[in-house]
Amino acid sequence: MKNAKLLFILLLCVTRVSAQRALVANEELNLLYRGYDNKVAISMVGYDCSELSLHFLMPEQGDSIMIGTDACHYLVRTSEYGRVPLIISGRHGDTESSDTIMFMARSIPTPFPTLGGRLRGGIVNSGVLKSSPGIIPVISSDLWVRATVLSFELHYRTKDHKGNRDLKNAGPLFNKEMIEVLNKTKHGDTIVIRHVMVSYGKVPHEDIGDMLFLIREPPMDKQETKRQRLTKKLEKCQG
């Protein structure tokens, strides 16, 4: 029994030493995103960062590793999917060490369109559309990748279908014609944002979908201005 305990303690110590030997930390949730320069920090016990190097175990076409802001940081780009082993090597005089660290590689999530960074569609009042500057694509990930809106279409449908408009625009902001349409929307109208084309990462252009907004205004008897509410409170206090 005593020998078994000693063996367990010895294995535990060996495991700890092995785990402390090298550390490769992906600063973006321990994932490698395909076609993107992933920020990776490296370290190894007993070695200075200038004595370390990082490389792929089995490099494929499109894979690259470059030194980042300093010797402890690298930019890792891969074209692979799934498991990607990286090797960290250290050399100090006649002493050499190496370790293999496994990462998971996946594609950058596809962005989705939003109105002003918040709304993706639904029932809104006309004021929401009038106050929005344009289309903002959002990537559902903690990875910061900028998505740029190349173009989109705005389709305006009135309740009686007499004032329908179909407009196109380059860039993320509503153009003059679109702003004029949004300013005259009223109860019962529909706004459809279609064919939002964006570029992000290594994707030059992609249609990320549509948004549909139904304009609904509250009944007039429920629309109180701020001044009216304050006046009622004042009258109640004075009474």
Buried (B, 14 or more C-beta within 10 A) or exposed (E): EEEEEEEEEEEEEEEEEEEEBBBBEBEBEEBBBBBBBBBBBBBBEEBEBEBBBBBBEEBEEEBEBEEBEEBBBBBBBBBBEEEBEBBBBBEEEEEEBBBEBEBEBEEBBBBBBBBEEEBBBEEBBBEBBEEBEBBBBBBEBEBEBEBEBBBBBBBBBBEEEEEEBEBEBEEBEBBEBBBEBBEEBEEEBBBBBBEBBBBBBBBEEBBBBBBBBBBEBEEEEEEEEEEEEEEEEEEEEEE
